[in-house]
Amino acid sequence: MIDNLALGLTHGLMLLAAFLLLKRPDLDREGPVEAKRAPRKRTADGEPPVA
């Protein structure tokens, strides 16, 4: 009996958490897409160049 109660309780809490996460209003919003930078070139010894 305790095993079924523990399983039911934990699964119920996981369902509640999933439901609350899916109902968040910020899931439908996307932030601005950042422009991707070109990769920095490295010097011959593998160190990044000094700016």
PDBQT receptor file of N, H, CA, C and O in Angstrom, charges set to zero:
ATOM      1  N   MET A   1       0.816  -1.188   0.000  1.00  0.00    +0.000 N 
ATOM      2  CA  MET A   1       0.000   0.000   0.000  1.00  0.00    +0.000 C 
ATOM      3  C   MET A   1       0.866   1.261   0.000  1.00  0.00    +0.000 C 
ATOM      4  O   MET A   1       0.583   2.216  -0.723  1.00  0.00    +0.000 OA
ATOM      5  N   ILE A   2       1.906   1.255   0.804  1.00  0.00    +0.000 N 
ATOM      6  H   ILE A   2       2.136   0.479   1.392  1.00  0.00    +0.000 HD
ATOM      7  CA  ILE A   2       2.786   2.420   0.882  1.00  0.00    +0.000 C 
ATOM      8  C   ILE A   2       3.499   2.624  -0.463  1.00  0.00    +0.000 C 
ATOM      9  O   ILE A   2       3.693   3.759  -0.899  1.00  0.00    +0.000 OA
ATOM     10  N   ASP A   3       3.884   1.530  -1.113  1.00  0.00    +0.000 N 
ATOM     11  H   ASP A   3       3.727   0.608  -0.759  1.00  0.00    +0.000 HD
ATOM     12  CA  ASP A   3       4.583   1.651  -2.393  1.00  0.00    +0.000 C 
ATOM     13  C   ASP A   3       3.691   2.330  -3.435  1.00  0.00    +0.000 C 
ATOM     14  O   ASP A   3       4.151   3.203  -4.170  1.00  0.00    +0.000 OA
ATOM     15  N   ASN A   4       2.436   1.936  -3.499  1.00  0.00    +0.000 N 
ATOM     16  H   ASN A   4       2.062   1.226  -2.901  1.00  0.00    +0.000 HD
ATOM     17  CA  ASN A   4       1.515   2.558  -4.455  1.00  0.00    +0.000 C 
ATOM     18  C   ASN A   4       1.290   4.033  -4.122  1.00  0.00    +0.000 C 
ATOM     19  O   ASN A   4       1.188   4.867  -5.022  1.00  0.00    +0.000 OA
ATOM     20  N   LEU A   5       1.215   4.350  -2.841  1.00  0.00    +0.000 N 
ATOM     21  H   LEU A   5       1.298   3.673  -2.110  1.00  0.00    +0.000 HD
ATOM     22  CA  LEU A   5       1.045   5.737  -2.435  1.00  0.00    +0.000 C 
ATOM     23  C   LEU A   5       2.274   6.561  -2.824  1.00  0.00    +0.000 C 
ATOM     24  O   LEU A   5       2.140   7.670  -3.342  1.00  0.00    +0.000 OA
ATOM     25  N   ALA A   6       3.447   6.031  -2.581  1.00  0.00    +0.000 N 
ATOM     26  H   ALA A   6       3.556   5.131  -2.160  1.00  0.00    +0.000 HD
ATOM     27  CA  ALA A   6       4.673   6.751  -2.923  1.00  0.00    +0.000 C 
ATOM     28  C   ALA A   6       4.786   6.941  -4.431  1.00  0.00    +0.000 C 
ATOM     29  O   ALA A   6       5.148   8.026  -4.887  1.00  0.00    +0.000 OA
ATOM     30  N   LEU A   7       4.484   5.915  -5.206  1.00  0.00    +0.000 N 
ATOM     31  H   LEU A   7       4.189   5.034  -4.835  1.00  0.00    +0.000 HD
ATOM     32  CA  LEU A   7       4.533   6.033  -6.661  1.00  0.00    +0.000 C 
ATOM     33  C   LEU A   7       3.507   7.035  -7.171  1.00  0.00    +0.000 C 
ATOM     34  O   LEU A   7       3.814   7.859  -8.032  1.00  0.00    +0.000 OA
ATOM     35  N   GLY A   8       2.300   6.964  -6.646  1.00  0.00    +0.000 N 
ATOM     36  H   GLY A   8       2.051   6.294  -5.946  1.00  0.00    +0.000 HD
ATOM     37  CA  GLY A   8       1.250   7.884  -7.069  1.00  0.00    +0.000 C 
ATOM     38  C   GLY A   8       1.583   9.321  -6.716  1.00  0.00    +0.000 C 
ATOM     39  O   GLY A   8       1.372  10.227  -7.523  1.00  0.00    +0.000 OA
ATOM     40  N   LEU A   9       2.100   9.534  -5.521  1.00  0.00    +0.000 N 
ATOM     41  H   LEU A   9       2.272   8.798  -4.866  1.00  0.00    +0.000 HD
ATOM     42  CA  LEU A   9       2.446  10.882  -5.084  1.00  0.00    +0.000 C 
ATOM     43  C   LEU A   9       3.569  11.468  -5.932  1.00  0.00    +0.000 C 
ATOM     44  O   LEU A   9       3.472  12.611  -6.378  1.00  0.00    +0.000 OA
ATOM     45  N   THR A  10       4.622  10.708  -6.158  1.00  0.00    +0.000 N 
ATOM     46  H   THR A  10       4.701   9.780  -5.796  1.00  0.00    +0.000 HD
ATOM     47  CA  THR A  10       5.751  11.236  -6.929  1.00  0.00    +0.000 C 
ATOM     48  C   THR A  10       5.371  11.478  -8.382  1.00  0.00    +0.000 C 
ATOM     49  O   THR A  10       5.776  12.484  -8.965  1.00  0.00    +0.000 OA
ATOM     50  N   HIS A  11       4.603  10.578  -8.972  1.00  0.00    +0.000 N 
ATOM     51  H   HIS A  11       4.274   9.761  -8.499  1.00  0.00    +0.000 HD
ATOM     52  CA  HIS A  11       4.187  10.781 -10.357  1.00  0.00    +0.000 C 
ATOM     53  C   HIS A  11       3.215  11.953 -10.475  1.00  0.00    +0.000 C 
ATOM     54  O   HIS A  11       3.253  12.702 -11.451  1.00  0.00    +0.000 OA
ATOM     55  N   GLY A  12       2.357  12.105  -9.490  1.00  0.00    +0.000 N 
ATOM     56  H   GLY A  12       2.326  11.496  -8.697  1.00  0.00    +0.000 HD
ATOM     57  CA  GLY A  12       1.448  13.244  -9.486  1.00  0.00    +0.000 C 
ATOM     58  C   GLY A  12       2.205  14.560  -9.393  1.00  0.00    +0.000 C 
ATOM     59  O   GLY A  12       1.856  15.526 -10.071  1.00  0.00    +0.000 OA
ATOM     60  N   LEU A  13       3.235  14.605  -8.563  1.00  0.00    +0.000 N 
ATOM     61  H   LEU A  13       3.519  13.820  -8.013  1.00  0.00    +0.000 HD
ATOM     62  CA  LEU A  13       4.038  15.818  -8.443  1.00  0.00    +0.000 C 
ATOM     63  C   LEU A  13       4.814  16.110  -9.732  1.00  0.00    +0.000 C 
ATOM     64  O   LEU A  13       4.963  17.268 -10.122  1.00  0.00    +0.000 OA
ATOM     65  N   MET A  14       5.301  15.061 -10.385  1.00  0.00    +0.000 N 
ATOM     66  H   MET A  14       5.179  14.121 -10.068  1.00  0.00    +0.000 HD
ATOM     67  CA  MET A  14       5.993  15.272 -11.668  1.00  0.00    +0.000 C 
ATOM     68  C   MET A  14       5.025  15.782 -12.731  1.00  0.00    +0.000 C 
ATOM     69  O   MET A  14       5.383  16.652 -13.525  1.00  0.00    +0.000 OA
ATOM     70  N   LEU A  15       3.805  15.250 -12.756  1.00  0.00    +0.000 N 
ATOM     71  H   LEU A  15       3.515  14.543 -12.111  1.00  0.00    +0.000 HD
ATOM     72  CA  LEU A  15       2.798  15.745 -13.694  1.00  0.00    +0.000 C 
ATOM     73  C   LEU A  15       2.452  17.206 -13.410  1.00  0.00    +0.000 C 
ATOM     74  O   LEU A  15       2.305  18.000 -14.339  1.00  0.00    +0.000 OA
ATOM     75  N   LEU A  16       2.325  17.556 -12.152  1.00  0.00    +0.000 N 
ATOM     76  H   LEU A  16       2.445  16.910 -11.397  1.00  0.00    +0.000 HD
ATOM     77  CA  LEU A  16       2.043  18.942 -11.781  1.00  0.00    +0.000 C 
ATOM     78  C   LEU A  16       3.186  19.860 -12.215  1.00  0.00    +0.000 C 
ATOM     79  O   LEU A  16       2.939  20.937 -12.758  1.00  0.00    +0.000 OA
ATOM     80  N   ALA A  17       4.416  19.450 -11.984  1.00  0.00    +0.000 N 
ATOM     81  H   ALA A  17       4.616  18.576 -11.543  1.00  0.00    +0.000 HD
ATOM     82  CA  ALA A  17       5.571  20.261 -12.386  1.00  0.00    +0.000 C 
ATOM     83  C   ALA A  17       5.618  20.430 -13.902  1.00  0.00    +0.000 C 
ATOM     84  O   ALA A  17       5.871  21.532 -14.391  1.00  0.00    +0.000 OA
ATOM     85  N   ALA A  18       5.380  19.355 -14.650  1.00  0.00    +0.000 N 
ATOM     86  H   ALA A  18       5.175  18.461 -14.253  1.00  0.00    +0.000 HD
ATOM     87  CA  ALA A  18       5.387  19.441 -16.115  1.00  0.00    +0.000 C 
ATOM     88  C   ALA A  18       4.268  20.353 -16.601  1.00  0.00    +0.000 C 
ATOM     89  O   ALA A  18       4.476  21.152 -17.514  1.00  0.00    +0.000 OA
ATOM     90  N   PHE A  19       3.100  20.246 -16.011  1.00  0.00    +0.000 N 
ATOM     91  H   PHE A  19       2.932  19.597 -15.269  1.00  0.00    +0.000 HD
ATOM     92  CA  PHE A  19       1.979  21.092 -16.400  1.00  0.00    +0.000 C 
ATOM     93  C   PHE A  19       2.284  22.561 -16.138  1.00  0.00    +0.000 C 
ATOM     94  O   PHE A  19       2.019  23.412 -16.987  1.00  0.00    +0.000 OA
ATOM     95  N   LEU A  20       2.837  22.863 -14.971  1.00  0.00    +0.000 N 
ATOM     96  H   LEU A  20       3.052  22.172 -14.281  1.00  0.00    +0.000 HD
ATOM     97  CA  LEU A  20       3.163  24.255 -14.645  1.00  0.00    +0.000 C 
ATOM     98  C   LEU A  20       4.264  24.805 -15.542  1.00  0.00    +0.000 C 
ATOM     99  O   LEU A  20       4.233  25.978 -15.913  1.00  0.00    +0.000 OA
ATOM    100  N   LEU A  21       5.232  23.971 -15.892  1.00  0.00    +0.000 N 
ATOM    101  H   LEU A  21       5.257  23.018 -15.591  1.00  0.00    +0.000 HD
ATOM    102  CA  LEU A  21       6.296  24.419 -16.797  1.00  0.00    +0.000 C 
ATOM    103  C   LEU A  21       5.755  24.691 -18.199  1.00  0.00    +0.000 C 
ATOM    104  O   LEU A  21       6.173  25.646 -18.853  1.00  0.00    +0.000 OA
ATOM    105  N   LEU A  22       4.832  23.860 -18.657  1.00  0.00    +0.000 N 
ATOM    106  H   LEU A  22       4.493  23.084 -18.126  1.00  0.00    +0.000 HD
ATOM    107  CA  LEU A  22       4.283  24.047 -20.002  1.00  0.00    +0.000 C 
ATOM    108  C   LEU A  22       3.326  25.227 -20.088  1.00  0.00    +0.000 C 
ATOM    109  O   LEU A  22       3.100  25.758 -21.176  1.00  0.00    +0.000 OA
ATOM    110  N   LYS A  23       2.764  25.643 -18.969  1.00  0.00    +0.000 N 
ATOM    111  H   LYS A  23       2.947  25.211 -18.086  1.00  0.00    +0.000 HD
ATOM    112  CA  LYS A  23       1.828  26.767 -18.965  1.00  0.00    +0.000 C 
ATOM    113  C   LYS A  23       2.523  28.116 -18.793  1.00  0.00    +0.000 C 
ATOM    114  O   LYS A  23       1.850  29.146 -18.743  1.00  0.00    +0.000 OA
ATOM    115  N   ARG A  24       3.849  28.133 -18.702  1.00  0.00    +0.000 N 
ATOM    116  H   ARG A  24       4.396  27.296 -18.743  1.00  0.00    +0.000 HD
ATOM    117  CA  ARG A  24       4.573  29.395 -18.525  1.00  0.00    +0.000 C 
ATOM    118  C   ARG A  24       4.409  30.260 -19.767  1.00  0.00    +0.000 C 
ATOM    119  O   ARG A  24       4.536  29.760 -20.885  1.00  0.00    +0.000 OA
ATOM    120  N   PRO A  25       4.129  31.545 -19.592  1.00  0.00    +0.000 N 
ATOM    121  CA  PRO A  25       3.920  32.422 -20.754  1.00  0.00    +0.000 C 
ATOM    122  C   PRO A  25       5.208  32.708 -21.529  1.00  0.00    +0.000 C 
ATOM    123  O   PRO A  25       5.137  33.037 -22.713  1.00  0.00    +0.000 OA
ATOM    124  N   ASP A  26       6.359  32.597 -20.912  1.00  0.00    +0.000 N 
ATOM    125  H   ASP A  26       6.416  32.330 -19.950  1.00  0.00    +0.000 HD
ATOM    126  CA  ASP A  26       7.593  32.911 -21.631  1.00  0.00    +0.000 C 
ATOM    127  C   ASP A  26       8.041  31.790 -22.564  1.00  0.00    +0.000 C 
ATOM    128  O   ASP A  26       9.050  31.938 -23.255  1.00  0.00    +0.000 OA
ATOM    129  N   LEU A  27       7.317  30.676 -22.601  1.00  0.00    +0.000 N 
ATOM    130  H   LEU A  27       6.498  30.556 -22.040  1.00  0.00    +0.000 HD
ATOM    131  CA  LEU A  27       7.673  29.616 -23.553  1.00  0.00    +0.000 C 
ATOM    132  C   LEU A  27       7.323  30.008 -24.987  1.00  0.00    +0.000 C 
ATOM    133  O   LEU A  27       7.915  29.488 -25.933  1.00  0.00    +0.000 OA
ATOM    134  N   ASP A  28       6.368  30.919 -25.154  1.00  0.00    +0.000 N 
ATOM    135  H   ASP A  28       5.887  31.342 -24.386  1.00  0.00    +0.000 HD
ATOM    136  CA  ASP A  28       5.948  31.320 -26.490  1.00  0.00    +0.000 C 
ATOM    137  C   ASP A  28       6.738  32.497 -27.039  1.00  0.00    +0.000 C 
ATOM    138  O   ASP A  28       6.526  32.908 -28.179  1.00  0.00    +0.000 OA
ATOM    139  N   ARG A  29       7.637  33.035 -26.248  1.00  0.00    +0.000 N 
ATOM    140  H   ARG A  29       7.809  32.700 -25.322  1.00  0.00    +0.000 HD
ATOM    141  CA  ARG A  29       8.412  34.198 -26.688  1.00  0.00    +0.000 C 
ATOM    142  C   ARG A  29       9.831  33.801 -27.000  1.00  0.00    +0.000 C 
ATOM    143  O   ARG A  29      10.446  33.006 -26.288  1.00  0.00    +0.000 OA
ATOM    144  N   GLU A  30      10.344  34.365 -28.075  1.00  0.00    +0.000 N 
ATOM    145  H   GLU A  30       9.845  35.010 -28.653  1.00  0.00    +0.000 HD
ATOM    146  CA  GLU A  30      11.743  34.154 -28.413  1.00  0.00    +0.000 C 
ATOM    147  C   GLU A  30      12.441  35.494 -28.352  1.00  0.00    +0.000 C 
ATOM    148  O   GLU A  30      11.907  36.509 -28.800  1.00  0.00    +0.000 OA
ATOM    149  N   GLY A  31      13.619  35.491 -27.803  1.00  0.00    +0.000 N 
ATOM    150  H   GLY A  31      14.053  34.667 -27.438  1.00  0.00    +0.000 HD
ATOM    151  CA  GLY A  31      14.398  36.715 -27.731  1.00  0.00    +0.000 C 
ATOM    152  C   GLY A  31      14.980  37.035 -29.096  1.00  0.00    +0.000 C 
ATOM    153  O   GLY A  31      14.899  36.226 -30.020  1.00  0.00    +0.000 OA
ATOM    154  N   PRO A  32      15.566  38.216 -29.220  1.00  0.00    +0.000 N 
ATOM    155  CA  PRO A  32      16.177  38.582 -30.495  1.00  0.00    +0.000 C 
ATOM    156  C   PRO A  32      17.345  37.651 -30.814  1.00  0.00    +0.000 C 
ATOM    157  O   PRO A  32      18.104  37.254 -29.929  1.00  0.00    +0.000 OA
ATOM    158  N   VAL A  33      17.468  37.322 -32.059  1.00  0.00    +0.000 N 
ATOM    159  H   VAL A  33      16.852  37.644 -32.778  1.00  0.00    +0.000 HD
ATOM    160  CA  VAL A  33      18.545  36.445 -32.495  1.00  0.00    +0.000 C 
ATOM    161  C   VAL A  33      19.815  37.279 -32.601  1.00  0.00    +0.000 C 
ATOM    162  O   VAL A  33      19.853  38.291 -33.302  1.00  0.00    +0.000 OA
ATOM    163  N   GLU A  34      20.840  36.845 -31.903  1.00  0.00    +0.000 N 
ATOM    164  H   GLU A  34      20.809  36.023 -31.334  1.00  0.00    +0.000 HD
ATOM    165  CA  GLU A  34      22.100  37.575 -31.934  1.00  0.00    +0.000 C 
ATOM    166  C   GLU A  34      22.878  37.184 -33.184  1.00  0.00    +0.000 C 
ATOM    167  O   GLU A  34      22.864  36.031 -33.616  1.00  0.00    +0.000 OA
ATOM    168  N   ALA A  35      23.550  38.170 -33.747  1.00  0.00    +0.000 N 
ATOM    169  H   ALA A  35      23.562  39.106 -33.396  1.00  0.00    +0.000 HD
ATOM    170  CA  ALA A  35      24.388  37.886 -34.913  1.00  0.00    +0.000 C 
ATOM    171  C   ALA A  35      25.572  37.042 -34.467  1.00  0.00    +0.000 C 
ATOM    172  O   ALA A  35      26.205  37.325 -33.449  1.00  0.00    +0.000 OA
ATOM    173  N   LYS A  36      25.857  36.027 -35.224  1.00  0.00    +0.000 N 
ATOM    174  H   LYS A  36      25.343  35.797 -36.050  1.00  0.00    +0.000 HD
ATOM    175  CA  LYS A  36      26.975  35.166 -34.871  1.00  0.00    +0.000 C 
ATOM    176  C   LYS A  36      28.273  35.836 -35.298  1.00  0.00    +0.000 C 
ATOM    177  O   LYS A  36      28.384  36.359 -36.407  1.00  0.00    +0.000 OA
ATOM    178  N   ARG A  37      29.234  35.813 -34.415  1.00  0.00    +0.000 N 
ATOM    179  H   ARG A  37      29.144  35.388 -33.514  1.00  0.00    +0.000 HD
ATOM    180  CA  ARG A  37      30.532  36.400 -34.711  1.00  0.00    +0.000 C 
ATOM    181  C   ARG A  37      31.393  35.392 -35.457  1.00  0.00    +0.000 C 
ATOM    182  O   ARG A  37      31.242  34.180 -35.305  1.00  0.00    +0.000 OA
ATOM    183  N   ALA A  38      32.283  35.920 -36.252  1.00  0.00    +0.000 N 
ATOM    184  H   ALA A  38      32.405  36.905 -36.375  1.00  0.00    +0.000 HD
ATOM    185  CA  ALA A  38      33.252  35.054 -36.922  1.00  0.00    +0.000 C 
ATOM    186  C   ALA A  38      34.210  34.530 -35.850  1.00  0.00    +0.000 C 
ATOM    187  O   ALA A  38      34.546  35.257 -34.915  1.00  0.00    +0.000 OA
ATOM    188  N   PRO A  39      34.643  33.304 -35.974  1.00  0.00    +0.000 N 
ATOM    189  CA  PRO A  39      35.567  32.774 -34.966  1.00  0.00    +0.000 C 
ATOM    190  C   PRO A  39      36.878  33.549 -34.981  1.00  0.00    +0.000 C 
ATOM    191  O   PRO A  39      37.359  33.957 -36.039  1.00  0.00    +0.000 OA
ATOM    192  N   ARG A  40      37.443  33.744 -33.812  1.00  0.00    +0.000 N 
ATOM    193  H   ARG A  40      37.052  33.413 -32.953  1.00  0.00    +0.000 HD
ATOM    194  CA  ARG A  40      38.710  34.466 -33.710  1.00  0.00    +0.000 C 
ATOM    195  C   ARG A  40      39.840  33.596 -34.213  1.00  0.00    +0.000 C 
ATOM    196  O   ARG A  40      39.884  32.393 -33.956  1.00  0.00    +0.000 OA
ATOM    197  N   LYS A  41      40.735  34.213 -34.920  1.00  0.00    +0.000 N 
ATOM    198  H   LYS A  41      40.699  35.190 -35.128  1.00  0.00    +0.000 HD
ATOM    199  CA  LYS A  41      41.905  33.474 -35.404  1.00  0.00    +0.000 C 
ATOM    200  C   LYS A  41      42.929  33.393 -34.285  1.00  0.00    +0.000 C 
ATOM    201  O   LYS A  41      43.063  34.308 -33.472  1.00  0.00    +0.000 OA
ATOM    202  N   ARG A  42      43.628  32.310 -34.260  1.00  0.00    +0.000 N 
ATOM    203  H   ARG A  42      43.519  31.566 -34.920  1.00  0.00    +0.000 HD
ATOM    204  CA  ARG A  42      44.649  32.111 -33.232  1.00  0.00    +0.000 C 
ATOM    205  C   ARG A  42      46.027  32.267 -33.866  1.00  0.00    +0.000 C 
ATOM    206  O   ARG A  42      46.201  32.114 -35.075  1.00  0.00    +0.000 OA
ATOM    207  N   THR A  43      46.987  32.571 -33.023  1.00  0.00    +0.000 N 
ATOM    208  H   THR A  43      46.846  32.695 -32.040  1.00  0.00    +0.000 HD
ATOM    209  CA  THR A  43      48.360  32.708 -33.514  1.00  0.00    +0.000 C 
ATOM    210  C   THR A  43      48.949  31.316 -33.722  1.00  0.00    +0.000 C 
ATOM    211  O   THR A  43      48.291  30.312 -33.447  1.00  0.00    +0.000 OA
ATOM    212  N   ALA A  44      50.169  31.258 -34.200  1.00  0.00    +0.000 N 
ATOM    213  H   ALA A  44      50.703  32.074 -34.423  1.00  0.00    +0.000 HD
ATOM    214  CA  ALA A  44      50.798  29.984 -34.521  1.00  0.00    +0.000 C 
ATOM    215  C   ALA A  44      50.957  29.091 -33.282  1.00  0.00    +0.000 C 
ATOM    216  O   ALA A  44      50.935  27.866 -33.399  1.00  0.00    +0.000 OA
ATOM    217  N   ASP A  45      51.117  29.697 -32.097  1.00  0.00    +0.000 N 
ATOM    218  H   ASP A  45      51.135  30.692 -32.002  1.00  0.00    +0.000 HD
ATOM    219  CA  ASP A  45      51.301  28.892 -30.901  1.00  0.00    +0.000 C 
ATOM    220  C   ASP A  45      49.984  28.510 -30.229  1.00  0.00    +0.000 C 
ATOM    221  O   ASP A  45      49.992  27.923 -29.146  1.00  0.00    +0.000 OA
ATOM    222  N   GLY A  46      48.843  28.839 -30.865  1.00  0.00    +0.000 N 
ATOM    223  H   GLY A  46      48.836  29.315 -31.744  1.00  0.00    +0.000 HD
ATOM    224  CA  GLY A  46      47.542  28.437 -30.355  1.00  0.00    +0.000 C 
ATOM    225  C   GLY A  46      46.905  29.421 -29.398  1.00  0.00    +0.000 C 
ATOM    226  O   GLY A  46      45.788  29.194 -28.932  1.00  0.00    +0.000 OA
ATOM    227  N   GLU A  47      47.595  30.511 -29.095  1.00  0.00    +0.000 N 
ATOM    228  H   GLU A  47      48.502  30.696 -29.473  1.00  0.00    +0.000 HD
ATOM    229  CA  GLU A  47      47.050  31.525 -28.190  1.00  0.00    +0.000 C 
ATOM    230  C   GLU A  47      46.185  32.503 -28.962  1.00  0.00    +0.000 C 
ATOM    231  O   GLU A  47      46.448  32.758 -30.137  1.00  0.00    +0.000 OA
ATOM    232  N   PRO A  48      45.151  33.061 -28.323  1.00  0.00    +0.000 N 
ATOM    233  CA  PRO A  48      44.343  34.081 -29.006  1.00  0.00    +0.000 C 
ATOM    234  C   PRO A  48      45.174  35.347 -29.227  1.00  0.00    +0.000 C 
ATOM    235  O   PRO A  48      46.063  35.648 -28.430  1.00  0.00    +0.000 OA
ATOM    236  N   PRO A  49      44.895  36.081 -30.289  1.00  0.00    +0.000 N 
ATOM    237  CA  PRO A  49      45.684  37.292 -30.559  1.00  0.00    +0.000 C 
ATOM    238  C   PRO A  49      45.435  38.356 -29.504  1.00  0.00    +0.000 C 
ATOM    239  O   PRO A  49      44.354  38.432 -28.918  1.00  0.00    +0.000 OA
ATOM    240  N   VAL A  50      46.440  39.167 -29.274  1.00  0.00    +0.000 N 
ATOM    241  H   VAL A  50      47.317  39.105 -29.750  1.00  0.00    +0.000 HD
ATOM    242  CA  VAL A  50      46.323  40.275 -28.332  1.00  0.00    +0.000 C 
ATOM    243  C   VAL A  50      45.672  41.438 -29.041  1.00  0.00    +0.000 C 
ATOM    244  O   VAL A  50      46.111  41.846 -30.116  1.00  0.00    +0.000 OA
ATOM    245  N   ALA A  51      44.617  41.977 -28.434  1.00  0.00    +0.000 N 
ATOM    246  H   ALA A  51      44.261  41.645 -27.560  1.00  0.00    +0.000 HD
ATOM    247  CA  ALA A  51      43.872  43.064 -29.083  1.00  0.00    +0.000 C 
ATOM    248  C   ALA A  51      44.563  44.385 -28.984  1.00  0.00    +0.000 C 
ATOM    249  O   ALA A  51      44.053  45.387 -29.484  1.00  0.00    +0.000 OA
TER     250      ALA A  51
